[in-house]
Amino acid sequence: MLFLSRLKVVLGTVAVWAASWSSPAEDLRAPSVPLVACDPYFSIWSPADKLTDADTVHWTGRQQALTSLVRIDGKTLRLLGTQPASVTAMPQLTTKIYPTRTVCTFGGEGVRLTVTFTTPALPQDLMIYSRPVTYLTWEATSTDGNKHNIQVYLDASSRIAVNEPSQPVVWSRPGMAGLNVLRVGSQEQSVLRRAGDNVRIDWGCFYLATEKKQASTTVIGDATVCRTAFLNGGALTGTPDTAQAGAPAESAPVLACAITLPEVTSAKTSSAMVLLAYDDEYSIQYFGQKLRPYWRRTGANATDLLKLSFNDYERLRVACEKFDTSLLSDATAAGGEDYAQICALAYRQCVAACKLVADPNGQPLLFPKENFSNGCIGTVDILYPMAPQFLLLSPSLTRAMLEPVLDYASSSRWKFPFAPHDLGTYPHADGQVYGGGEHSDKNQMPVEESGDLLILVAALSQAEGNADYAAHFWPALEKWAEYLKAKGFDPENQLCTDDFAGHLAHNVNLSAKAIIALGAFGNLCELRGNSAKAKDYHQLAASLADRWTREATDHDHTLLAFDRPGTWSQKYNLVWDRLLGLNLFSADVLQHEVAFYKAHQHAYGLPLDSREDYTKLDWTIWTASLTQNRADFESFTTPILHFLNQTPNRVPMSDWFMTADARQKGFQARSVVGGVFLPLLYEKPVWQKWTSVDTAHTSDWAPLPEMITLVPAADQHAATWKFTTTAPAFNWSATGFDDSNWATGPSGFGHNASRSVSVGTDWNTSDIWLRREVELPEKIDGHPALWLFHDDDAEVYVNGTLVLKSTGWLDGYTLFAPESASAFKPGKNLLAVHCHQNFGGQFIDLGIVCIKTSPAPMPASAQRTQASLR
């Protein structure tokens, strides 16, 4: 009887799976279609059903227009963008999104035209993966049996190279053998100066390039003139190709090209290709160091980037098609066609929310940006949800994303027994800014971040089959395990990754994470050969899991918090119990949870918990995989596809939305959607298939630069400044200026400051001017830098010399390399600061630090070994 009952269960499961395979998949209508998806600054999307229904935008929603037209036997049609409005849109037949490609087909005038955007983000080759390049191709075939003459046109806005359309730009045609190249960049070129969330790049240069062997004309000219010229004859005329400067981007010329395709027939496809690229030269500031993009690690420049990219096109075109097919085949097998479509849309979004750079030793470091959730860089609870995409496809990229935060947490800068939250505000990775920063334990996320890192390091070690990487950071990992041992089971009132819901004590899902993290640390101990310690942690985790099951269970489900009967929440953290082979929680717990969730779904998904109707897309995919039952899985993923197809918010996939009406609650274009690949980690042969072809070889990273405080800011202790809120004379920043009639007050200066800052003097006017004399040592072993927090615009002078002009606001204290380090001198120095308030909270404070780097850094592993012995 037992055998028969089990057979019935198996047959029933097979029947469910078979039924799910036979059900037709729903086609994806992306809320916004990825076109150029390289990094947080070079990221252009089409927010409409058809490419001609809307102008293209940066992921933040700011217009960065790409316009494409086609002439078929003398008749011009529109392919991309809304302009010229008088030109008829060519009927768009399909839009297909693959991990590395967006393919759109058009039909009309006896021609089928395929427009493809390819970003070759292939994780097995980090030099290719890191290239900020997208190929745009047009492929035409006759559908009526006749021959056709076809020209295609593309122009790109100068706004792609600036944060605000009012910023002046410079444009030119650099000479490159075999290529027609057009270039535009901001006139000011404030490299790595601007930090924040809703911002775009305003340094480096945008490039549009074609090969001279194509029958093409390229022009930098007025958009209307260029488009009219194409309409009238298929060739271009415009301004001279000499460098020009000074025009705001909103009125600056476009970069334009027109290409004549070989004669099109039904037997032969004719094609043309344009390369879009962005060279930022420097990408990330890492504790005072300006880091190059990874593709520049061996000295390559923009010319090399363009030439290599053209030379590699055919090889990469084939490689991208093969990669897309293989990855989506794996996703379909693991979760069905609906799930595979979600994965396809998520892949490039995750890539484009991160930047891969090289450290001073040439090793890869990967930095995600918290797009539209606060702009932080290297946030641990962003690494945690996005990690599955990297764990699955590249141990090298996984190490590269963990390295910066683990190095920071292991340094003397981080003084707490738990893990940090972030590394700063993108693109400044200079130390935590969230919550209490690195000088206060207020508003930290101790259980969350400690558990995240222990789990991720254990998952990486499992993928690699050893704990060699974990050994580099063992003192920190061990410290966090001890912290979770003492504090993890019943967390105090604190934030977790779902911090938009506010603080919560006795968080049951957070408790589950802590228990699994303790088991994960036991796995790491086992891999390092410490069986006794491994046994202790596994037994501890098992006993806590049993206790958790007893205390968290509320009839047919588990609670949101231990002390809140009648509540519930998604227990997405439990996925790692099976993935890491811990088996701490019984299958019955998972079955009961998922059954409860299925009864509490809404039209567009499962709410995150009983408090609100909103959900998180990434967590729902994790929750859907808990039972490893296809019917359960699809019951959660199908509503997510409905959300993507029906949400009225045309933005890059939001991971935070309302389950009742499919409206975006917040967040968009974030890297956390890499979490949708987690179900593939259950498929061990698939996981092994991908990690075995990781060809990147990483060795030792450069050590973290040391930051020494020379003049403390108010985050350490307040200092007295002279200040005025009445506009002073023009020479107010000079060393000899008389400020005797100015008021005095302790730092920082602010009003309605919403962040965790120390306001010593209330300032509530539109402007404030500050002066202070400080003493610097005779010898500074390193590079002096500013430790600044401004909200809003700030100017900093040292001894009368303007060394920094920074607009907007910061989310915390940020490191700035001054324009001229020579402005500082031994002995007395005058600091003068002007801050202008625009709206919202306001705050200004300044200190001086020294960035000390080793000219010939020892291998990072050797440095850590020495540190562990001290």
Stockholm file with secondary structure:
# STOCKHOLM 1.0

chainA/1-870         MLFLSRLKVVLGTVAVWAASWSSPAEDLRAPSVPLVACDPYFSIWSPADKLTDADTVHWTGRQQALTSLVRIDGKTLRLLGTQPASVTAMPQLTTKIYPTRTVCTFGGEGVRLTVTFTTPALPQDLMIYSRPVTYLTWEATSTDGNKHNIQVYLDASSRIAVNEPSQPVVWSRPGMAGLNVLRVGSQEQSVLRRAGDNVRIDWGCFYLATEKKQASTTVIGDATVCRTAFLNGGALTGTPDTAQAGAPAESAPVLACAITLPEVTSAKTSSAMVLLAYDDEYSIQYFGQKLRPYWRRTGANATDLLKLSFNDYERLRVACEKFDTSLLSDATAAGGEDYAQICALAYRQCVAACKLVADPNGQPLLFPKENFSNGCIGTVDILYPMAPQFLLLSPSLTRAMLEPVLDYASSSRWKFPFAPHDLGTYPHADGQVYGGGEHSDKNQMPVEESGDLLILVAALSQAEGNADYAAHFWPALEKWAEYLKAKGFDPENQLCTDDFAGHLAHNVNLSAKAIIALGAFGNLCELRGNSAKAKDYHQLAASLADRWTREATDHDHTLLAFDRPGTWSQKYNLVWDRLLGLNLFSADVLQHEVAFYKAHQHAYGLPLDSREDYTKLDWTIWTASLTQNRADFESFTTPILHFLNQTPNRVPMSDWFMTADARQKGFQARSVVGGVFLPLLYEKPVWQKWTSVDTAHTSDWAPLPEMITLVPAADQHAATWKFTTTAPAFNWSATGFDDSNWATGPSGFGHNASRSVSVGTDWNTSDIWLRREVELPEKIDGHPALWLFHDDDAEVYVNGTLVLKSTGWLDGYTLFAPESASAFKPGKNLLAVHCHQNFGGQFIDLGIVCIKTSPAPMPASAQRTQASLR
#=GR chainA/1-870 SS CHHHHHHHHHHHHHHHHHHHHHSCCCCCCCSSEEEEESSSSSEEEECSSSTTSSCCEETTSCBCCEEEEEEETTEEEEEESSCSTTSCBCCEEEEEECSSEEEEEEEETTEEEEEEEECCCCTTCHHHHTCCEEEEEEEEEESSSSCBCEEEEEEECGGGGCSSTTSEEEEECCCBTTEEEEEEEESSCCTTTCCSSSCCCCSSEEEEEEETTSEEEEEEECHHHHHHHHHHHSCCCCSCSSCEEEEEGGGSCEEEEEEECCCBCSSCCEEEEEEEEEECSCCEEETTEEECBGGGTTSCCHHHHHHHHHHTHHHHHHHHHHHHHHHHHHHHHHHCHHHHHHHHHHHHHHHHTEEEEECTTSCEEEEEBCTTTTCEESCHHHHHHHHHHHHHHCHHHHHHHHHHHHHHHHSTTCCSSSCCSCSEETTEESSCCSTTTTTCCTTCCHHHHHHHHHHHHHHHHHHHTSCHHHHTTHHHHHHHHHHHHHHTSSCCSBCCSCGGGCCBSSBHHHHHHHHHHHHHHHHHHHHTTCHHHHHHHHHHHHHHHHHHHHHHEETTEECSBTTCTTCCBCCGGGHHHHHTTCCCSCHHHHHHHHHHHHTTCBTTBCCSBTTCSEEEHHHHHHHHTTTCCHHHHHHHHHHHHHHHHHCSCCSSCCSEEETTTCCEEECCSCGGGGGGGHHHHTCHHHHHHHHTTCCCCCCCCCCCCEEEEEECCTTTCCCEEEEESSCCCTTTTSTTCCCTTSEEEESCEEESCCSSCCCCEECCSSEEEEEEEEEECSCCSSEEEEEEEEESEEEEEETTEEEEEECSBCSSCEEECCSCGGGCCSEEEEEEEEEECCSSCEEEEEEEEEEECCSSCCCHHHHHHHHHHC
#=GC SS_cons         CHHHHHHHHHHHHHHHHHHHHHSCCCCCCCSSEEEEESSSSSEEEECSSSTTSSCCEETTSCBCCEEEEEEETTEEEEEESSCSTTSCBCCEEEEEECSSEEEEEEEETTEEEEEEEECCCCTTCHHHHTCCEEEEEEEEEESSSSCBCEEEEEEECGGGGCSSTTSEEEEECCCBTTEEEEEEEESSCCTTTCCSSSCCCCSSEEEEEEETTSEEEEEEECHHHHHHHHHHHSCCCCSCSSCEEEEEGGGSCEEEEEEECCCBCSSCCEEEEEEEEEECSCCEEETTEEECBGGGTTSCCHHHHHHHHHHTHHHHHHHHHHHHHHHHHHHHHHHCHHHHHHHHHHHHHHHHTEEEEECTTSCEEEEEBCTTTTCEESCHHHHHHHHHHHHHHCHHHHHHHHHHHHHHHHSTTCCSSSCCSCSEETTEESSCCSTTTTTCCTTCCHHHHHHHHHHHHHHHHHHHTSCHHHHTTHHHHHHHHHHHHHHTSSCCSBCCSCGGGCCBSSBHHHHHHHHHHHHHHHHHHHHTTCHHHHHHHHHHHHHHHHHHHHHHEETTEECSBTTCTTCCBCCGGGHHHHHTTCCCSCHHHHHHHHHHHHTTCBTTBCCSBTTCSEEEHHHHHHHHTTTCCHHHHHHHHHHHHHHHHHCSCCSSCCSEEETTTCCEEECCSCGGGGGGGHHHHTCHHHHHHHHTTCCCCCCCCCCCCEEEEEECCTTTCCCEEEEESSCCCTTTTSTTCCCTTSEEEESCEEESCCSSCCCCEECCSSEEEEEEEEEECSCCSSEEEEEEEEESEEEEEETTEEEEEECSBCSSCEEECCSCGGGCCSEEEEEEEEEECCSSCEEEEEEEEEEECCSSCCCHHHHHHHHHHC
//
